[in-house]
């Protein structure tokens, strides 16, 4: 180890936390509160979203959500999602994690399995190939799945104003999206925390808060075991 490395050790990698769920599930409402919780504990945090999260990715987002882009080829949609994700990872997520910041992301690749796999009916093996190509071995440390009945979610979402290209989809589409989300959550209980998004707002916030606090405590314990100190994330 060089003297400069000893004096300025590389910060521990930050945690990557994703918030998932259908339209109207409340992810955007709660991501700010979770960010505030991390900040109150002295943890650096970056909040971001998908598709989007970097300049080029935001331009792709506009293309994907534009309700006038009807009839988009399903494979083209899938590739655009991963093109935006590649930019997002390169420009925002990986640099933040390497700096030691925790990243809160409104949707990530689970959404691709749910929307393009479940909703569009694309083969999940094709999605998995792109996931490996674009992400390597990077996966979220924790995924909060805000779950509720699609009819309620769409009622909430469409009450906000003009529907985008995805919000304009049918109830059947969102039933399929939700089914894939739940399948993935049940298959990986160590990563997912299921949040009852139909509960009162304060209860939903408390569920998300508890899940994040549990991860913080786990990370503190891991850091303590590694360093023998136990106070730094």
Rosetta blueprint (number, residue, H / E / L):
1 X L
2 X L
3 X H
4 X H
5 X H
6 X H
7 X H
8 X L
9 X L
10 X L
11 X L
12 X L
13 X L
14 X L
15 X L
16 X E
17 X E
18 X E
19 X E
20 X E
21 X L
22 X L
23 X L
24 X L
25 X L
26 X L
27 X H
28 X H
29 X H
30 X H
31 X H
32 X H
33 X H
34 X H
35 X H
36 X H
37 X H
38 X H
39 X H
40 X H
41 X L
42 X L
43 X L
44 X L
45 X E
46 X E
47 X E
48 X E
49 X E
50 X L
51 X L
52 X L
53 X L
54 X L
55 X H
56 X H
57 X H
58 X H
59 X H
60 X H
61 X H
62 X H
63 X H
64 X H
65 X H
66 X L
67 X L
68 X L
69 X L
70 X L
71 X L
72 X L
73 X L
74 X H
75 X H
76 X H
77 X H
78 X H
79 X H
80 X H
81 X H
82 X H
83 X H
84 X H
85 X H
86 X H
87 X H
88 X H
89 X H
90 X H
91 X H
92 X H
93 X H
94 X H
95 X H
96 X H
97 X H
98 X H
99 X L
100 X L
101 X L
102 X E
103 X E
104 X E
105 X E
106 X E
107 X L
108 X L
109 X H
110 X H
111 X H
112 X H
113 X H
114 X H
115 X H
116 X H
117 X H
118 X H
119 X H
120 X L
121 X L
122 X L
123 X L
124 X H
125 X H
126 X H
127 X H
128 X H
129 X H
130 X H
131 X H
132 X H
133 X H
134 X H
135 X H
136 X L
137 X L
138 X L
139 X L
140 X L
141 X L
142 X E
143 X E
144 X E
145 X E
146 X E
147 X E
148 X L
149 X L
150 X H
151 X H
152 X H
153 X H
154 X H
155 X H
156 X H
157 X H
158 X H
159 X L
160 X L
161 X L
162 X L
163 X L
164 X L
165 X L
166 X L
167 X L
168 X L
169 X L
170 X L
171 X H
172 X H
173 X H
174 X H
175 X H
176 X H
177 X H
178 X H
179 X H
180 X H
181 X H
182 X H
183 X H
184 X H
185 X H
186 X H
187 X H
188 X L
189 X L
190 X L
191 X L
192 X E
193 X E
194 X E
195 X E
196 X E
197 X L
198 X L
199 X L
200 X L
201 X H
202 X H
203 X H
204 X H
205 X H
206 X H
207 X H
208 X H
209 X H
210 X H
211 X H
212 X H
213 X H
214 X H
215 X H
216 X H
217 X H
218 X H
219 X H
220 X H
221 X H
222 X H
223 X H
224 X H
225 X H
226 X H
227 X H
228 X L
229 X L
230 X L
231 X L
232 X L
233 X L
